[in-house]
Amino acid sequence: MHWQTSRFQIDLSQPRVMGIVNATPDSFSDGGRSPNQALAHAEMLLREGADILDIGGESSRPGAPAVSVEDELARVIPVLRGALQMGVPVSVDTWKPEVMCAALDLGVDIVNDILALQADGALEAVVAHPSCGICLMHMQGEPRSMQRDPRYDDVTRSVRDFLADRSHALRSRGVQAARIVLDPGIGFGKTVEHNFALIKGQRALLDLGYPVLAGWSRKSSIGTVTGRAVGERVHGSVAAALAAVQCGARVIRVHDVAATVDALAVWRAAGLPEC
């Protein structure tokens, strides 16, 4: 199994670690970086063992204010340009088609979209590219209001059906299956109970035939079950990442790369079968 991207075929026979690089002043976890600081952070994540860099210029935390296209481009383009010289796959975390197109023109490998290409022009932006990787994420609602009162009859079925529909939209436009990865959207319009149900139900997503990306890092659900503040959620985040991997996730999106890489090394050495 591999993930086809603009410059790389990413081998997913073993779980891969996607390191988060926020080029935002207001990320819930670690915003406030200038382009030079963001690039220095990216270099640190690579030294710690990150396989992929995910660069975003707009916070998606609950209640986050909207960011204009111009501001987002000003934040991410210098960071993307520098990261593309680091010899690893580079992802842009954006829902805006204008940012997608600018990033892909630079040579970015992956578009990671919290709206699963539902914005006008987003689907066309990636369909027009011959080989970029695509991550489709599920979210109920939108970032400013998604956590007010999320409800599902069956969260796993709802997430699976939505991602099946969005992946079909790509496939029907000629996009190869190898370019597509699915993200259940932990913390995006979901309660704590919904989030943990999605780990147990992750096999239903894998049955769609695409790799799964899991993004548990420092999420509020970790804080709820541990009682820890954002900066104290490393251990809980690593545990959640391993649980997702144990249930078949192939890409883990994290802030704390070194701790996650070490935990995955121990998991591999144990040789445990996936659930």
PyMOL commands that set and color helices and strands:
alter all, ss='L'
color gray80, all
select helices_A, chain A and resi 35-48+69-83+97-106+122-127+155-171+177-179+192-200+202-206+220-226+230-232+234-246+257-270
alter helices_A, ss='H'
color red, helices_A
select strands_A, chain A and resi 2-4+9-11+16-22+52-56+90-93+110-113+133-137+180-183+213-214+251-254
alter strands_A, ss='S'
color yellow, strands_A
deselect
rebuild
show_as cartoon
